[in-house]
């Protein structure tokens, strides 16, 4: 890709903004990312499909802000951290929705990592994973640093790296518009 792009990210969390920038820089020579707080419309700790709904809501909120304020952005990224039950085990992951300025939407996920049942119980009671991890580590705002994945992987992978992968997966349809948005193939 040979164009410069402006991307709105539906969060002011520096980890999410950095992940979006790093992912888009793999495809575009110059990337400007602006973080804007965007509502998810889902519970603080999304479960299953709520994760994608939250990411989608954030992305489309940004598209509307872009139109209202004439910000000139090309892409709108919503990232939502959620949990999902697969094969009887609970996993944490990032759901990502990217919308382009024409309104085409694309989805991806970060890798999933398994959570211990003791933590899942708190999440299912409505407590956000970031809060649970802060309590577990006796620290504050760990989700703006290494996140749960950093703790569980012993800092081999951090939250930014996890989200970079999710953003890279979500951009695939927008890089291959002829296959994903054309019924003629």
C-alpha positions as CSV (number, residue, x, y, z in Angstrom):
1,X,0.0,0.0,0.0
2,X,1.4,3.4,-0.9
3,X,-0.9,5.8,0.8
4,X,-0.8,7.7,4.0
5,X,-3.8,7.1,6.3
6,X,-5.5,8.6,9.3
7,X,-7.0,6.2,11.7
8,X,-9.4,6.8,14.6
9,X,-9.1,4.3,17.5
10,X,-12.1,4.0,19.8
11,X,-10.1,4.3,23.0
12,X,-7.8,6.7,24.8
13,X,-5.8,3.7,26.2
14,X,-2.2,4.1,25.0
15,X,-1.9,0.4,24.6
16,X,-4.7,0.2,22.1
17,X,-3.6,3.3,20.2
18,X,0.0,1.9,19.9
19,X,-1.3,-1.5,18.7
20,X,-3.4,0.2,16.0
21,X,-0.5,2.3,14.9
22,X,1.9,-0.6,14.8
23,X,-0.5,-2.8,12.8
24,X,-1.4,-0.2,10.2
25,X,2.3,0.8,9.7
26,X,2.8,-2.7,8.3
27,X,0.7,-1.7,5.3
28,X,0.9,2.1,5.0
29,X,4.0,4.3,4.9
30,X,2.6,7.0,7.2
31,X,0.0,6.4,9.8
32,X,-1.7,9.0,12.1
33,X,-3.7,7.4,14.9
34,X,-6.0,9.5,17.1
35,X,-7.6,7.9,20.2
36,X,-11.1,9.0,20.9
37,X,-13.2,7.6,23.7
38,X,-16.1,5.7,22.1
39,X,-18.9,3.8,23.9
40,X,-19.1,0.1,23.5
41,X,-22.8,-0.3,24.5
42,X,-22.0,-3.6,26.1
43,X,-21.2,-4.6,29.7
44,X,-17.9,-3.7,31.2
45,X,-16.8,-7.3,30.8
46,X,-18.2,-8.6,27.5
47,X,-18.9,-12.3,27.1
48,X,-18.9,-14.0,23.7
49,X,-20.6,-12.1,20.9
50,X,-20.9,-9.0,23.1
51,X,-17.2,-8.6,22.4
52,X,-17.7,-8.1,18.7
53,X,-20.8,-6.0,19.3
54,X,-18.8,-3.7,21.5
55,X,-15.9,-3.4,19.0
56,X,-18.5,-2.7,16.2
57,X,-20.3,0.0,18.2
58,X,-17.0,1.7,18.9
59,X,-15.9,1.7,15.3
60,X,-19.2,3.0,14.0
61,X,-19.4,5.7,16.7
62,X,-16.0,6.9,15.3
63,X,-17.3,6.9,11.8
64,X,-20.1,9.2,12.9
65,X,-17.8,11.5,14.8
66,X,-15.6,11.7,11.7
67,X,-18.6,12.8,9.6
68,X,-19.8,15.3,12.2
69,X,-16.4,16.9,12.8
70,X,-14.9,16.4,9.3
71,X,-11.8,14.8,10.8
72,X,-10.7,13.3,7.5
73,X,-10.0,9.8,8.8
74,X,-9.8,6.7,6.5
75,X,-10.3,3.9,9.1
76,X,-12.1,3.5,12.4
77,X,-11.0,0.8,14.8
78,X,-13.0,-0.6,17.7
79,X,-11.2,-3.0,20.1
80,X,-13.0,-4.8,22.8
81,X,-11.5,-7.2,25.3
82,X,-13.8,-10.1,26.0
83,X,-14.1,-13.7,27.2
84,X,-15.5,-16.7,25.5
85,X,-16.2,-20.3,26.5
86,X,-14.8,-22.8,24.0
87,X,-14.8,-26.5,24.7
88,X,-15.7,-26.0,28.3
89,X,-12.7,-23.6,28.9
90,X,-12.8,-19.8,29.3
91,X,-10.5,-17.7,27.1
92,X,-9.7,-14.0,27.0
93,X,-9.3,-12.3,23.7
94,X,-9.5,-9.0,21.8
95,X,-12.3,-8.6,19.3
96,X,-11.6,-6.0,16.6
97,X,-13.8,-4.2,14.1
98,X,-12.4,-2.0,11.5
99,X,-14.7,0.2,9.4
100,X,-13.4,2.1,6.4
101,X,-14.7,5.6,5.3
102,X,-17.1,3.9,2.9
103,X,-18.7,2.0,5.8
104,X,-17.4,-1.4,4.9
105,X,-16.8,-3.4,8.1
106,X,-14.2,-6.2,8.8
107,X,-13.5,-8.3,11.9
108,X,-10.6,-10.1,13.5
109,X,-9.5,-11.4,16.8
110,X,-6.3,-11.6,18.8
111,X,-5.0,-14.9,19.9
112,X,-7.0,-16.4,22.8
113,X,-5.5,-17.3,26.1
114,X,-7.0,-19.5,28.8
115,X,-8.1,-18.0,32.1
116,X,-8.3,-19.8,35.5
117,X,-11.8,-20.5,36.7
118,X,-11.3,-18.4,39.9
119,X,-10.9,-15.3,37.7
120,X,-13.7,-16.3,35.3
121,X,-16.1,-16.5,38.3
122,X,-15.3,-12.8,39.0
123,X,-15.7,-11.8,35.4
124,X,-19.1,-13.6,35.1
125,X,-20.1,-11.7,38.2
126,X,-19.6,-8.5,36.1
127,X,-16.1,-7.4,37.2
128,X,-13.8,-6.3,34.4
129,X,-10.7,-8.3,33.7
130,X,-8.5,-5.3,34.2
131,X,-9.9,-4.7,37.7
132,X,-9.4,-8.4,38.6
133,X,-5.8,-8.3,37.4
134,X,-5.1,-5.1,39.3
135,X,-6.3,-6.8,42.5
136,X,-4.4,-10.0,41.8
137,X,-1.1,-8.1,41.2
138,X,-1.8,-5.4,43.8
139,X,-1.1,-2.8,41.1
140,X,-3.2,-0.1,39.4
141,X,-4.1,0.2,35.7
142,X,-2.2,-2.9,34.5
143,X,-4.5,-2.9,31.3
144,X,-2.6,0.2,30.2
145,X,0.7,-1.7,30.4
146,X,1.2,-5.5,30.0
147,X,-2.4,-6.6,30.8
148,X,-3.6,-10.0,31.8
149,X,-1.7,-11.7,29.0
150,X,1.5,-10.2,30.2
151,X,0.9,-11.5,33.7
152,X,0.0,-15.0,32.6
153,X,2.7,-15.3,30.0
154,X,5.3,-14.1,32.4
155,X,5.8,-11.0,30.2
156,X,6.6,-13.0,27.1
157,X,3.7,-11.3,25.3
158,X,2.0,-8.1,26.3
159,X,-1.4,-6.6,25.7
160,X,-0.2,-4.3,22.9
161,X,1.3,-7.3,21.0
162,X,-1.9,-9.2,21.5
163,X,-4.0,-6.4,20.0
164,X,-1.6,-5.8,17.1
165,X,-2.4,-9.4,15.9
166,X,-6.1,-8.8,16.3
167,X,-5.9,-5.5,14.2
168,X,-3.8,-7.3,11.6
169,X,-6.5,-10.0,11.3
170,X,-9.3,-7.5,11.1
171,X,-7.7,-5.5,8.3
172,X,-7.5,-8.5,5.9
173,X,-10.9,-8.0,4.3
174,X,-10.2,-4.3,3.7
175,X,-6.9,-5.2,2.0
176,X,-8.8,-7.7,-0.3
177,X,-11.9,-5.7,-1.0
178,X,-12.4,-7.5,-4.4
179,X,-12.8,-10.8,-2.7
180,X,-14.7,-9.8,0.5
181,X,-17.0,-7.0,-0.8
182,X,-17.7,-8.1,-4.3
183,X,-20.2,-10.9,-5.1
184,X,-18.9,-11.4,-8.6
185,X,-15.9,-13.6,-7.7
